[in-house]
């Protein structure tokens, strides 16, 4: 299932270390989200950082906190 993006989405495969996977699973459980959503959000954050601003206003408390 591709989610809301549907036809505009591209599937990507990434390999995580055991520690990265464990942390992503922990965060997904903590925030009641899927690990796939967290990976997509991490991609958005990187793009936002490189482009100087947010792509989408997603209010997620600590997940959106600036460093």
mmCIF file of the N, C-alpha and C atoms, coordinates in Angstrom:
data_MODEL
# 
_entry.id   MODEL 
# 
loop_
_atom_site.group_PDB 
_atom_site.id 
_atom_site.type_symbol 
_atom_site.label_atom_id 
_atom_site.label_alt_id 
_atom_site.label_comp_id 
_atom_site.label_asym_id 
_atom_site.label_entity_id 
_atom_site.label_seq_id 
_atom_site.pdbx_PDB_ins_code 
_atom_site.Cartn_x 
_atom_site.Cartn_y 
_atom_site.Cartn_z 
_atom_site.occupancy 
_atom_site.B_iso_or_equiv 
_atom_site.pdbx_formal_charge 
_atom_site.auth_seq_id 
_atom_site.auth_comp_id 
_atom_site.auth_asym_id 
_atom_site.auth_atom_id 
_atom_site.pdbx_PDB_model_num 
ATOM 1   N N  . UNK A 1 1  ? 0.843  -1.183 0.000  1.00 0.00 ? 1  UNK A N  1 
ATOM 2   C CA . UNK A 1 1  ? 0.000  0.000  0.000  1.00 0.00 ? 1  UNK A CA 1 
ATOM 3   C C  . UNK A 1 1  ? 0.887  1.245  0.000  1.00 0.00 ? 1  UNK A C  1 
ATOM 4   N N  . UNK A 1 2  ? 0.613  2.164  -0.871 1.00 0.00 ? 2  UNK A N  1 
ATOM 5   C CA . UNK A 1 2  ? 1.451  3.345  -1.043 1.00 0.00 ? 2  UNK A CA 1 
ATOM 6   C C  . UNK A 1 2  ? 1.013  4.544  -0.226 1.00 0.00 ? 2  UNK A C  1 
ATOM 7   N N  . UNK A 1 3  ? -0.149 4.547  0.356  1.00 0.00 ? 3  UNK A N  1 
ATOM 8   C CA . UNK A 1 3  ? -0.591 5.711  1.100  1.00 0.00 ? 3  UNK A CA 1 
ATOM 9   C C  . UNK A 1 3  ? -1.234 6.745  0.199  1.00 0.00 ? 3  UNK A C  1 
ATOM 10  N N  . UNK A 1 4  ? -1.368 7.956  0.687  1.00 0.00 ? 4  UNK A N  1 
ATOM 11  C CA . UNK A 1 4  ? -2.071 9.020  -0.028 1.00 0.00 ? 4  UNK A CA 1 
ATOM 12  C C  . UNK A 1 4  ? -1.395 9.418  -1.334 1.00 0.00 ? 4  UNK A C  1 
ATOM 13  N N  . UNK A 1 5  ? -0.078 9.272  -1.432 1.00 0.00 ? 5  UNK A N  1 
ATOM 14  C CA . UNK A 1 5  ? 0.638  9.705  -2.630 1.00 0.00 ? 5  UNK A CA 1 
ATOM 15  C C  . UNK A 1 5  ? 0.267  8.883  -3.853 1.00 0.00 ? 5  UNK A C  1 
ATOM 16  N N  . UNK A 1 6  ? -0.080 7.619  -3.654 1.00 0.00 ? 6  UNK A N  1 
ATOM 17  C CA . UNK A 1 6  ? -0.526 6.751  -4.731 1.00 0.00 ? 6  UNK A CA 1 
ATOM 18  C C  . UNK A 1 6  ? 0.360  6.768  -5.950 1.00 0.00 ? 6  UNK A C  1 
ATOM 19  N N  . UNK A 1 7  ? -0.178 7.278  -7.053 1.00 0.00 ? 7  UNK A N  1 
ATOM 20  C CA . UNK A 1 7  ? 0.520  7.257  -8.338 1.00 0.00 ? 7  UNK A CA 1 
ATOM 21  C C  . UNK A 1 7  ? 1.770  8.128  -8.353 1.00 0.00 ? 7  UNK A C  1 
ATOM 22  N N  . UNK A 1 8  ? 1.858  9.102  -7.465 1.00 0.00 ? 8  UNK A N  1 
ATOM 23  C CA . UNK A 1 8  ? 3.010  10.004 -7.436 1.00 0.00 ? 8  UNK A CA 1 
ATOM 24  C C  . UNK A 1 8  ? 4.147  9.490  -6.564 1.00 0.00 ? 8  UNK A C  1 
ATOM 25  N N  . UNK A 1 9  ? 4.030  8.267  -6.061 1.00 0.00 ? 9  UNK A N  1 
ATOM 26  C CA . UNK A 1 9  ? 5.018  7.734  -5.123 1.00 0.00 ? 9  UNK A CA 1 
ATOM 27  C C  . UNK A 1 9  ? 6.010  6.812  -5.837 1.00 0.00 ? 9  UNK A C  1 
ATOM 28  N N  . UNK A 1 10 ? 7.204  6.722  -5.277 1.00 0.00 ? 10 UNK A N  1 
ATOM 29  C CA . UNK A 1 10 ? 8.232  5.796  -5.738 1.00 0.00 ? 10 UNK A CA 1 
ATOM 30  C C  . UNK A 1 10 ? 8.679  4.982  -4.539 1.00 0.00 ? 10 UNK A C  1 
ATOM 31  N N  . UNK A 1 11 ? 8.769  3.681  -4.696 1.00 0.00 ? 11 UNK A N  1 
ATOM 32  C CA . UNK A 1 11 ? 9.218  2.817  -3.618 1.00 0.00 ? 11 UNK A CA 1 
ATOM 33  C C  . UNK A 1 11 ? 10.744 2.821  -3.578 1.00 0.00 ? 11 UNK A C  1 
ATOM 34  N N  . UNK A 1 12 ? 11.292 2.940  -2.369 1.00 0.00 ? 12 UNK A N  1 
ATOM 35  C CA . UNK A 1 12 ? 12.736 2.960  -2.153 1.00 0.00 ? 12 UNK A CA 1 
ATOM 36  C C  . UNK A 1 12 ? 13.073 1.903  -1.112 1.00 0.00 ? 12 UNK A C  1 
ATOM 37  N N  . UNK A 1 13 ? 14.151 1.184  -1.329 1.00 0.00 ? 13 UNK A N  1 
ATOM 38  C CA . UNK A 1 13 ? 14.614 0.194  -0.365 1.00 0.00 ? 13 UNK A CA 1 
ATOM 39  C C  . UNK A 1 13 ? 15.883 0.712  0.285  1.00 0.00 ? 13 UNK A C  1 
ATOM 40  N N  . UNK A 1 14 ? 15.929 0.652  1.606  1.00 0.00 ? 14 UNK A N  1 
ATOM 41  C CA . UNK A 1 14 ? 17.112 1.092  2.351  1.00 0.00 ? 14 UNK A CA 1 
ATOM 42  C C  . UNK A 1 14 ? 17.458 0.028  3.383  1.00 0.00 ? 14 UNK A C  1 
ATOM 43  N N  . UNK A 1 15 ? 18.732 -0.116 3.661  1.00 0.00 ? 15 UNK A N  1 
ATOM 44  C CA . UNK A 1 15 ? 19.186 -1.047 4.680  1.00 0.00 ? 15 UNK A CA 1 
ATOM 45  C C  . UNK A 1 15 ? 19.611 -0.257 5.907  1.00 0.00 ? 15 UNK A C  1 
ATOM 46  N N  . UNK A 1 16 ? 19.032 -0.606 7.057  1.00 0.00 ? 16 UNK A N  1 
ATOM 47  C CA . UNK A 1 16 ? 19.356 0.042  8.326  1.00 0.00 ? 16 UNK A CA 1 
ATOM 48  C C  . UNK A 1 16 ? 20.179 -0.904 9.179  1.00 0.00 ? 16 UNK A C  1 
ATOM 49  N N  . UNK A 1 17 ? 20.991 -0.331 10.047 1.00 0.00 ? 17 UNK A N  1 
ATOM 50  C CA . UNK A 1 17 ? 21.679 -1.169 11.023 1.00 0.00 ? 17 UNK A CA 1 
ATOM 51  C C  . UNK A 1 17 ? 20.641 -1.694 12.013 1.00 0.00 ? 17 UNK A C  1 
ATOM 52  N N  . UNK A 1 18 ? 21.000 -2.693 12.779 1.00 0.00 ? 18 UNK A N  1 
ATOM 53  C CA . UNK A 1 18 ? 20.078 -3.218 13.791 1.00 0.00 ? 18 UNK A CA 1 
ATOM 54  C C  . UNK A 1 18 ? 19.704 -2.134 14.790 1.00 0.00 ? 18 UNK A C  1 
ATOM 55  N N  . UNK A 1 19 ? 20.670 -1.300 15.148 1.00 0.00 ? 19 UNK A N  1 
ATOM 56  C CA . UNK A 1 19 ? 20.407 -0.221 16.100 1.00 0.00 ? 19 UNK A CA 1 
ATOM 57  C C  . UNK A 1 19 ? 19.460 0.818  15.496 1.00 0.00 ? 19 UNK A C  1 
ATOM 58  N N  . UNK A 1 20 ? 19.678 1.196  14.246 1.00 0.00 ? 20 UNK A N  1 
ATOM 59  C CA . UNK A 1 20 ? 18.786 2.154  13.587 1.00 0.00 ? 20 UNK A CA 1 
ATOM 60  C C  . UNK A 1 20 ? 17.366 1.603  13.508 1.00 0.00 ? 20 UNK A C  1 
ATOM 61  N N  . UNK A 1 21 ? 17.242 0.340  13.138 1.00 0.00 ? 21 UNK A N  1 
ATOM 62  C CA . UNK A 1 21 ? 15.920 -0.279 13.035 1.00 0.00 ? 21 UNK A CA 1 
ATOM 63  C C  . UNK A 1 21 ? 15.234 -0.315 14.397 1.00 0.00 ? 21 UNK A C  1 
ATOM 64  N N  . UNK A 1 22 ? 15.972 -0.671 15.429 1.00 0.00 ? 22 UNK A N  1 
ATOM 65  C CA . UNK A 1 22 ? 15.402 -0.715 16.778 1.00 0.00 ? 22 UNK A CA 1 
ATOM 66  C C  . UNK A 1 22 ? 14.927 0.668  17.212 1.00 0.00 ? 22 UNK A C  1 
ATOM 67  N N  . UNK A 1 23 ? 15.711 1.697  16.928 1.00 0.00 ? 23 UNK A N  1 
ATOM 68  C CA . UNK A 1 23 ? 15.326 3.064  17.300 1.00 0.00 ? 23 UNK A CA 1 
ATOM 69  C C  . UNK A 1 23 ? 14.116 3.540  16.502 1.00 0.00 ? 23 UNK A C  1 
ATOM 70  N N  . UNK A 1 24 ? 14.074 3.230  15.219 1.00 0.00 ? 24 UNK A N  1 
ATOM 71  C CA . UNK A 1 24 ? 12.918 3.613  14.404 1.00 0.00 ? 24 UNK A CA 1 
ATOM 72  C C  . UNK A 1 24 ? 11.657 2.904  14.894 1.00 0.00 ? 24 UNK A C  1 
ATOM 73  N N  . UNK A 1 25 ? 11.782 1.633  15.244 1.00 0.00 ? 25 UNK A N  1 
ATOM 74  C CA . UNK A 1 25 ? 10.640 0.883  15.776 1.00 0.00 ? 25 UNK A CA 1 
ATOM 75  C C  . UNK A 1 25 ? 10.186 1.474  17.096 1.00 0.00 ? 25 UNK A C  1 
ATOM 76  N N  . UNK A 1 26 ? 11.136 1.831  17.952 1.00 0.00 ? 26 UNK A N  1 
ATOM 77  C CA . UNK A 1 26 ? 10.798 2.432  19.245 1.00 0.00 ? 26 UNK A CA 1 
ATOM 78  C C  . UNK A 1 26 ? 10.067 3.759  19.048 1.00 0.00 ? 26 UNK A C  1 
ATOM 79  N N  . UNK A 1 27 ? 10.586 4.599  18.162 1.00 0.00 ? 27 UNK A N  1 
ATOM 80  C CA . UNK A 1 27 ? 9.948  5.890  17.899 1.00 0.00 ? 27 UNK A CA 1 
ATOM 81  C C  . UNK A 1 27 ? 8.560  5.715  17.282 1.00 0.00 ? 27 UNK A C  1 
ATOM 82  N N  . UNK A 1 28 ? 8.427  4.770  16.377 1.00 0.00 ? 28 UNK A N  1 
ATOM 83  C CA . UNK A 1 28 ? 7.125  4.524  15.751 1.00 0.00 ? 28 UNK A CA 1 
ATOM 84  C C  . UNK A 1 28 ? 6.098  4.128  16.807 1.00 0.00 ? 28 UNK A C  1 
ATOM 85  N N  . UNK A 1 29 ? 6.483  3.260  17.710 1.00 0.00 ? 29 UNK A N  1 
ATOM 86  C CA . UNK A 1 29 ? 5.570  2.857  18.791 1.00 0.00 ? 29 UNK A CA 1 
ATOM 87  C C  . UNK A 1 29 ? 5.257  4.029  19.708 1.00 0.00 ? 29 UNK A C  1 
ATOM 88  N N  . UNK A 1 30 ? 6.279  4.791  20.049 1.00 0.00 ? 30 UNK A N  1 
ATOM 89  C CA . UNK A 1 30 ? 6.104  5.928  20.957 1.00 0.00 ? 30 UNK A CA 1 
ATOM 90  C C  . UNK A 1 30 ? 5.092  6.926  20.408 1.00 0.00 ? 30 UNK A C  1 
ATOM 91  N N  . UNK A 1 31 ? 5.168  7.223  19.111 1.00 0.00 ? 31 UNK A N  1 
ATOM 92  C CA . UNK A 1 31 ? 4.307  8.228  18.504 1.00 0.00 ? 31 UNK A CA 1 
ATOM 93  C C  . UNK A 1 31 ? 3.089  7.639  17.787 1.00 0.00 ? 31 UNK A C  1 
ATOM 94  N N  . UNK A 1 32 ? 2.932  6.309  17.838 1.00 0.00 ? 32 UNK A N  1 
ATOM 95  C CA . UNK A 1 32 ? 1.779  5.676  17.209 1.00 0.00 ? 32 UNK A CA 1 
ATOM 96  C C  . UNK A 1 32 ? 1.773  5.800  15.696 1.00 0.00 ? 32 UNK A C  1 
ATOM 97  N N  . UNK A 1 33 ? 2.950  5.659  15.094 1.00 0.00 ? 33 UNK A N  1 
ATOM 98  C CA . UNK A 1 33 ? 3.100  5.804  13.646 1.00 0.00 ? 33 UNK A CA 1 
ATOM 99  C C  . UNK A 1 33 ? 3.808  4.581  13.094 1.00 0.00 ? 33 UNK A C  1 
ATOM 100 N N  . UNK A 1 34 ? 3.874  4.501  11.782 1.00 0.00 ? 34 UNK A N  1 
ATOM 101 C CA . UNK A 1 34 ? 4.631  3.423  11.158 1.00 0.00 ? 34 UNK A CA 1 
ATOM 102 C C  . UNK A 1 34 ? 6.080  3.861  10.966 1.00 0.00 ? 34 UNK A C  1 
ATOM 103 N N  . UNK A 1 35 ? 6.962  2.886  10.868 1.00 0.00 ? 35 UNK A N  1 
ATOM 104 C CA . UNK A 1 35 ? 8.356  3.228  10.588 1.00 0.00 ? 35 UNK A CA 1 
ATOM 105 C C  . UNK A 1 35 ? 8.471  3.837  9.192  1.00 0.00 ? 35 UNK A C  1 
ATOM 106 N N  . UNK A 1 36 ? 7.636  3.399  8.259  1.00 0.00 ? 36 UNK A N  1 
ATOM 107 C CA . UNK A 1 36 ? 7.655  3.976  6.906  1.00 0.00 ? 36 UNK A CA 1 
ATOM 108 C C  . UNK A 1 36 ? 7.345  5.465  6.958  1.00 0.00 ? 36 UNK A C  1 
ATOM 109 N N  . UNK A 1 37 ? 6.369  5.853  7.784  1.00 0.00 ? 37 UNK A N  1 
ATOM 110 C CA . UNK A 1 37 ? 6.022  7.271  7.894  1.00 0.00 ? 37 UNK A CA 1 
ATOM 111 C C  . UNK A 1 37 ? 7.206  8.050  8.458  1.00 0.00 ? 37 UNK A C  1 
ATOM 112 N N  . UNK A 1 38 ? 7.865  7.476  9.472  1.00 0.00 ? 38 UNK A N  1 
ATOM 113 C CA . UNK A 1 38 ? 9.017  8.158  10.060 1.00 0.00 ? 38 UNK A CA 1 
ATOM 114 C C  . UNK A 1 38 ? 10.150 8.322  9.045  1.00 0.00 ? 38 UNK A C  1 
ATOM 115 N N  . UNK A 1 39 ? 10.364 7.324  8.214  1.00 0.00 ? 39 UNK A N  1 
ATOM 116 C CA . UNK A 1 39 ? 11.401 7.426  7.180  1.00 0.00 ? 39 UNK A CA 1 
ATOM 117 C C  . UNK A 1 39 ? 11.028 8.513  6.178  1.00 0.00 ? 39 UNK A C  1 
ATOM 118 N N  . UNK A 1 40 ? 9.754  8.559  5.766  1.00 0.00 ? 40 UNK A N  1 
ATOM 119 C CA . UNK A 1 40 ? 9.323  9.624  4.851  1.00 0.00 ? 40 UNK A CA 1 
ATOM 120 C C  . UNK A 1 40 ? 9.516  10.990 5.492  1.00 0.00 ? 40 UNK A C  1 
ATOM 121 N N  . UNK A 1 41 ? 9.192  11.111 6.777  1.00 0.00 ? 41 UNK A N  1 
ATOM 122 C CA . UNK A 1 41 ? 9.352  12.387 7.486  1.00 0.00 ? 41 UNK A CA 1 
ATOM 123 C C  . UNK A 1 41 ? 10.825 12.767 7.570  1.00 0.00 ? 41 UNK A C  1 
ATOM 124 N N  . UNK A 1 42 ? 11.696 11.789 7.813  1.00 0.00 ? 42 UNK A N  1 
ATOM 125 C CA . UNK A 1 42 ? 13.134 12.072 7.861  1.00 0.00 ? 42 UNK A CA 1 
ATOM 126 C C  . UNK A 1 42 ? 13.616 12.594 6.506  1.00 0.00 ? 42 UNK A C  1 
ATOM 127 N N  . UNK A 1 43 ? 13.107 12.020 5.420  1.00 0.00 ? 43 UNK A N  1 
ATOM 128 C CA . UNK A 1 43 ? 13.456 12.513 4.079  1.00 0.00 ? 43 UNK A CA 1 
ATOM 129 C C  . UNK A 1 43 ? 12.978 13.943 3.896  1.00 0.00 ? 43 UNK A C  1 
ATOM 130 N N  . UNK A 1 44 ? 11.744 14.221 4.331  1.00 0.00 ? 44 UNK A N  1 
ATOM 131 C CA . UNK A 1 44 ? 11.217 15.586 4.233  1.00 0.00 ? 44 UNK A CA 1 
ATOM 132 C C  . UNK A 1 44 ? 12.077 16.564 5.017  1.00 0.00 ? 44 UNK A C  1 
ATOM 133 N N  . UNK A 1 45 ? 12.481 16.170 6.223  1.00 0.00 ? 45 UNK A N  1 
ATOM 134 C CA . UNK A 1 45 ? 13.296 17.056 7.062  1.00 0.00 ? 45 UNK A CA 1 
ATOM 135 C C  . UNK A 1 45 ? 14.630 17.368 6.393  1.00 0.00 ? 45 UNK A C  1 
ATOM 136 N N  . UNK A 1 46 ? 15.265 16.370 5.786  1.00 0.00 ? 46 UNK A N  1 
ATOM 137 C CA . UNK A 1 46 ? 16.531 16.594 5.090  1.00 0.00 ? 46 UNK A CA 1 
ATOM 138 C C  . UNK A 1 46 ? 16.338 17.553 3.918  1.00 0.00 ? 46 UNK A C  1 
ATOM 139 N N  . UNK A 1 47 ? 15.285 17.343 3.147  1.00 0.00 ? 47 UNK A N  1 
ATOM 140 C CA . UNK A 1 47 ? 15.005 18.226 2.013  1.00 0.00 ? 47 UNK A CA 1 
ATOM 141 C C  . UNK A 1 47 ? 14.715 19.639 2.502  1.00 0.00 ? 47 UNK A C  1 
ATOM 142 N N  . UNK A 1 48 ? 13.920 19.757 3.559  1.00 0.00 ? 48 UNK A N  1 
ATOM 143 C CA . UNK A 1 48 ? 13.625 21.074 4.137  1.00 0.00 ? 48 UNK A CA 1 
ATOM 144 C C  . UNK A 1 48 ? 14.904 21.776 4.571  1.00 0.00 ? 48 UNK A C  1 
ATOM 145 N N  . UNK A 1 49 ? 15.768 21.049 5.254  1.00 0.00 ? 49 UNK A N  1 
ATOM 146 C CA . UNK A 1 49 ? 17.025 21.612 5.744  1.00 0.00 ? 49 UNK A CA 1 
ATOM 147 C C  . UNK A 1 49 ? 17.871 22.118 4.579  1.00 0.00 ? 49 UNK A C  1 
ATOM 148 N N  . UNK A 1 50 ? 17.952 21.344 3.532  1.00 0.00 ? 50 UNK A N  1 
ATOM 149 C CA . UNK A 1 50 ? 18.757 21.729 2.371  1.00 0.00 ? 50 UNK A CA 1 
ATOM 150 C C  . UNK A 1 50 ? 18.144 22.890 1.601  1.00 0.00 ? 50 UNK A C  1 
ATOM 151 N N  . UNK A 1 51 ? 16.810 22.980 1.603  1.00 0.00 ? 51 UNK A N  1 
ATOM 152 C CA . UNK A 1 51 ? 16.125 24.022 0.832  1.00 0.00 ? 51 UNK A CA 1 
ATOM 153 C C  . UNK A 1 51 ? 15.726 25.231 1.662  1.00 0.00 ? 51 UNK A C  1 
ATOM 154 N N  . UNK A 1 52 ? 16.005 25.204 2.948  1.00 0.00 ? 52 UNK A N  1 
ATOM 155 C CA . UNK A 1 52 ? 15.775 26.368 3.785  1.00 0.00 ? 52 UNK A CA 1 
ATOM 156 C C  . UNK A 1 52 ? 14.366 26.591 4.292  1.00 0.00 ? 52 UNK A C  1 
ATOM 157 N N  . UNK A 1 53 ? 13.506 25.584 4.249  1.00 0.00 ? 53 UNK A N  1 
ATOM 158 C CA . UNK A 1 53 ? 12.167 25.783 4.785  1.00 0.00 ? 53 UNK A CA 1 
ATOM 159 C C  . UNK A 1 53 ? 11.319 24.535 4.724  1.00 0.00 ? 53 UNK A C  1 
ATOM 160 N N  . UNK A 1 54 ? 10.221 24.526 5.480  1.00 0.00 ? 54 UNK A N  1 
ATOM 161 C CA . UNK A 1 54 ? 9.365  23.336 5.538  1.00 0.00 ? 54 UNK A CA 1 
ATOM 162 C C  . UNK A 1 54 ? 8.576  23.106 4.252  1.00 0.00 ? 54 UNK A C  1 
ATOM 163 N N  . UNK A 1 55 ? 8.368  21.817 3.939  1.00 0.00 ? 55 UNK A N  1 
ATOM 164 C CA . UNK A 1 55 ? 7.529  21.439 2.810  1.00 0.00 ? 55 UNK A CA 1 
ATOM 165 C C  . UNK A 1 55 ? 6.072  21.339 3.234  1.00 0.00 ? 55 UNK A C  1 
ATOM 166 N N  . UNK A 1 56 ? 5.840  20.751 4.402  1.00 0.00 ? 56 UNK A N  1 
ATOM 167 C CA . UNK A 1 56 ? 4.488  20.556 4.924  1.00 0.00 ? 56 UNK A CA 1 
ATOM 168 C C  . UNK A 1 56 ? 4.454  20.937 6.396  1.00 0.00 ? 56 UNK A C  1 
ATOM 169 N N  . UNK A 1 57 ? 3.420  21.605 6.856  1.00 0.00 ? 57 UNK A N  1 
ATOM 170 C CA . UNK A 1 57 ? 3.293  21.909 8.285  1.00 0.00 ? 57 UNK A CA 1 
ATOM 171 C C  . UNK A 1 57 ? 2.721  20.705 9.033  1.00 0.00 ? 57 UNK A C  1 
ATOM 172 N N  . UNK A 1 58 ? 3.584  19.862 9.584  1.00 0.00 ? 58 UNK A N  1 
ATOM 173 C CA . UNK A 1 58 ? 3.137  18.679 10.318 1.00 0.00 ? 58 UNK A CA 1 
ATOM 174 C C  . UNK A 1 58 ? 3.399  18.883 11.802 1.00 0.00 ? 58 UNK A C  1 
ATOM 175 N N  . UNK A 1 59 ? 2.374  19.158 12.570 1.00 0.00 ? 59 UNK A N  1 
ATOM 176 C CA . UNK A 1 59 ? 2.519  19.402 13.996 1.00 0.00 ? 59 UNK A CA 1 
ATOM 177 C C  . UNK A 1 59 ? 2.693  18.120 14.777 1.00 0.00 ? 59 UNK A C  1 
ATOM 178 N N  . UNK A 1 60 ? 3.922  17.785 15.123 1.00 0.00 ? 60 UNK A N  1 
ATOM 179 C CA . UNK A 1 60 ? 4.198  16.550 15.845 1.00 0.00 ? 60 UNK A CA 1 
ATOM 180 C C  . UNK A 1 60 ? 4.999  16.785 17.111 1.00 0.00 ? 60 UNK A C  1 
ATOM 181 N N  . UNK A 1 61 ? 4.858  17.908 17.713 1.00 0.00 ? 61 UNK A N  1 
ATOM 182 C CA . UNK A 1 61 ? 5.561  18.153 18.964 1.00 0.00 ? 61 UNK A CA 1 
ATOM 183 C C  . UNK A 1 61 ? 7.054  17.998 18.828 1.00 0.00 ? 61 UNK A C  1 
ATOM 184 N N  . UNK A 1 62 ? 7.628  17.078 19.607 1.00 0.00 ? 62 UNK A N  1 
ATOM 185 C CA . UNK A 1 62 ? 9.077  16.893 19.655 1.00 0.00 ? 62 UNK A CA 1 
ATOM 186 C C  . UNK A 1 62 ? 9.676  16.439 18.335 1.00 0.00 ? 62 UNK A C  1 
ATOM 187 N N  . UNK A 1 63 ? 8.900  15.762 17.482 1.00 0.00 ? 63 UNK A N  1 
ATOM 188 C CA . UNK A 1 63 ? 9.442  15.326 16.198 1.00 0.00 ? 63 UNK A CA 1 
ATOM 189 C C  . UNK A 1 63 ? 9.764  16.501 15.292 1.00 0.00 ? 63 UNK A C  1 
ATOM 190 N N  . UNK A 1 64 ? 9.084  17.624 15.498 1.00 0.00 ? 64 UNK A N  1 
ATOM 191 C CA . UNK A 1 64 ? 9.328  18.806 14.672 1.00 0.00 ? 64 UNK A CA 1 
ATOM 192 C C  . UNK A 1 64 ? 10.175 19.854 15.376 1.00 0.00 ? 64 UNK A C  1 
ATOM 193 N N  . UNK A 1 65 ? 10.628 19.586 16.576 1.00 0.00 ? 65 UNK A N  1 
ATOM 194 C CA . UNK A 1 65 ? 11.402 20.574 17.335 1.00 0.00 ? 65 UNK A CA 1 
ATOM 195 C C  . UNK A 1 65 ? 12.710 20.871 16.617 1.00 0.00 ? 65 UNK A C  1 
ATOM 196 N N  . UNK A 1 66 ? 13.031 22.116 16.538 1.00 0.00 ? 66 UNK A N  1 
ATOM 197 C CA . UNK A 1 66 ? 14.295 22.523 15.928 1.00 0.00 ? 66 UNK A CA 1 
ATOM 198 C C  . UNK A 1 66 ? 15.428 22.275 16.915 1.00 0.00 ? 66 UNK A C  1 
ATOM 199 N N  . UNK A 1 67 ? 16.593 21.994 16.376 1.00 0.00 ? 67 UNK A N  1 
ATOM 200 C CA . UNK A 1 67 ? 17.756 21.713 17.228 1.00 0.00 ? 67 UNK A CA 1 
ATOM 201 C C  . UNK A 1 67 ? 18.299 22.965 17.821 1.00 0.00 ? 67 UNK A C  1 
# 
